[in-house]
Protein backbone atom coordinates (compact mmCIF):
# COMPACT_ATOMS: atom_id res chain seq x y z
CA UNK A 1 0.00 0.00 0.00
CA UNK A 2 0.96 3.62 -0.57
CA UNK A 3 1.06 4.39 3.16
CA UNK A 4 4.05 2.11 3.80
CA UNK A 5 7.37 3.96 3.99
CA UNK A 6 10.22 3.32 1.60
CA UNK A 7 13.62 4.11 3.03
CA UNK A 8 16.53 4.68 0.67
CA UNK A 9 20.20 3.89 1.04
CA UNK A 10 22.21 5.90 -1.45
CA UNK A 11 25.61 4.47 -2.41
CA UNK A 12 27.86 6.67 -4.51
CA UNK A 13 31.21 5.92 -6.08
CA UNK A 14 32.31 3.39 -3.50
CA UNK A 15 33.80 0.00 -4.15
CA UNK A 16 33.33 -1.08 -0.54
CA UNK A 17 30.83 -0.50 2.24
CA UNK A 18 32.37 2.02 4.63
CA UNK A 19 31.26 2.86 8.17
CA UNK A 20 28.95 5.67 7.03
CA UNK A 21 27.18 3.33 4.62
CA UNK A 22 26.87 0.66 7.32
CA UNK A 23 25.35 3.13 9.78
CA UNK A 24 22.90 4.50 7.22
CA UNK A 25 22.01 0.97 6.07
CA UNK A 26 21.28 -0.25 9.58
CA UNK A 27 19.15 2.81 10.38
CA UNK A 28 17.25 2.64 7.07
CA UNK A 29 16.63 -1.06 7.51
CA UNK A 30 15.44 -0.55 11.10
CA UNK A 31 12.95 2.15 10.06
CA UNK A 32 11.71 0.11 7.10
CA UNK A 33 11.14 -3.02 9.18
CA UNK A 34 9.65 -1.14 12.17
CA UNK A 35 7.07 0.58 9.96
CA UNK A 36 6.28 -2.39 7.70
CA UNK A 37 8.04 -0.59 4.87
CA UNK A 38 10.79 -1.45 2.43
CA UNK A 39 14.40 -0.53 1.74
CA UNK A 40 15.57 0.73 -1.65
CA UNK A 41 19.31 0.67 -2.41
CA UNK A 42 20.22 3.24 -5.03
CA UNK A 43 23.61 3.22 -6.73
CA UNK A 44 24.31 6.85 -7.63
CA UNK A 45 27.43 6.41 -9.81
CA UNK A 46 28.11 10.12 -10.16
CA UNK A 47 31.72 9.83 -11.28
CA UNK A 48 32.13 6.30 -12.54
CA UNK A 49 30.21 3.15 -13.36
CA UNK A 50 30.08 0.64 -10.52
CA UNK A 51 30.93 -2.80 -11.91
CA UNK A 52 28.71 -5.83 -11.37
CA UNK A 53 31.37 -7.33 -9.10
CA UNK A 54 31.53 -4.17 -6.96
CA UNK A 55 27.75 -4.03 -6.75
CA UNK A 56 27.57 -7.68 -5.69
CA UNK A 57 30.27 -7.08 -3.06
CA UNK A 58 28.37 -4.10 -1.65
CA UNK A 59 25.14 -6.11 -1.53
CA UNK A 60 26.97 -9.02 0.17
CA UNK A 61 28.29 -6.58 2.78
CA UNK A 62 24.71 -5.45 3.44
CA UNK A 63 23.65 -9.07 3.78
CA UNK A 64 26.42 -9.64 6.35
CA UNK A 65 24.89 -6.77 8.36
CA UNK A 66 21.51 -8.55 8.09
CA UNK A 67 20.09 -5.64 6.10
CA UNK A 68 17.14 -6.70 3.95
CA UNK A 69 17.25 -5.03 0.52
CA UNK A 70 13.83 -4.95 -1.13
CA UNK A 71 14.61 -2.95 -4.28
CA UNK A 72 17.70 -1.85 -6.20
CA UNK A 73 17.92 1.10 -8.57
CA UNK A 74 20.68 2.91 -10.42
CA UNK A 75 20.91 6.60 -11.22
CA UNK A 76 21.73 5.61 -14.81
CA UNK A 77 18.27 4.03 -15.10
CA UNK A 78 16.85 7.54 -15.47
CA UNK A 79 19.47 9.13 -17.77
CA UNK A 80 17.30 9.19 -20.92
CA UNK A 81 14.30 10.70 -19.12
CA UNK A 82 16.48 13.36 -17.46
CA UNK A 83 18.17 14.19 -20.78
CA UNK A 84 14.79 14.63 -22.47
CA UNK A 85 13.49 16.82 -19.62
CA UNK A 86 16.59 19.04 -19.79
CA UNK A 87 16.34 19.41 -23.56
CA UNK A 88 12.66 20.35 -23.25
CA UNK A 89 13.44 22.94 -20.56
CA UNK A 90 16.09 24.45 -22.86
CA UNK A 91 13.66 24.58 -25.80
CA UNK A 92 10.99 26.23 -23.65
CA UNK A 93 13.43 28.81 -22.26
CA UNK A 94 13.15 27.51 -18.71
CA UNK A 95 16.86 26.63 -18.62
CA UNK A 96 20.06 27.85 -20.24
CA UNK A 97 23.55 26.59 -20.93
CA UNK A 98 26.14 28.65 -19.09
CA UNK A 99 29.57 28.91 -20.67
CA UNK A 100 31.28 30.19 -17.53
CA UNK A 101 34.55 28.46 -16.65
CA UNK A 102 34.57 26.38 -13.46
CA UNK A 103 37.08 28.76 -11.82
CA UNK A 104 34.65 31.69 -12.29
CA UNK A 105 31.66 30.07 -10.60
CA UNK A 106 32.70 30.40 -6.92
CA UNK A 107 33.31 34.13 -7.32
CA UNK A 108 29.93 34.79 -8.88
CA UNK A 109 28.21 32.73 -6.17
CA UNK A 110 29.98 34.60 -3.37
CA UNK A 111 29.22 37.98 -4.95
CA UNK A 112 25.70 36.84 -5.89
CA UNK A 113 26.13 38.07 -9.44
CA UNK A 114 24.01 36.61 -12.17
CA UNK A 115 25.40 34.96 -15.28
CA UNK A 116 25.01 37.08 -18.41
CA UNK A 117 23.48 34.08 -20.19
CA UNK A 118 20.87 33.67 -17.48
CA UNK A 119 19.78 37.27 -17.92
CA UNK A 120 19.51 36.83 -21.68
CA UNK A 121 17.48 33.61 -21.37
CA UNK A 122 14.35 35.46 -20.20
ABEGO torsion letter per residue (X at the ends): XAABBBBBBBBBBBABBBAAAAAAAAAAAAAAAAAGBBBBBBBAGAABBBBAAAAAAAAAAAAAAGBBBABBBBAAAAAAAAAAAAAAAAAAGABBBBABBAAAAAAAAAAGBBBAAAAAAX
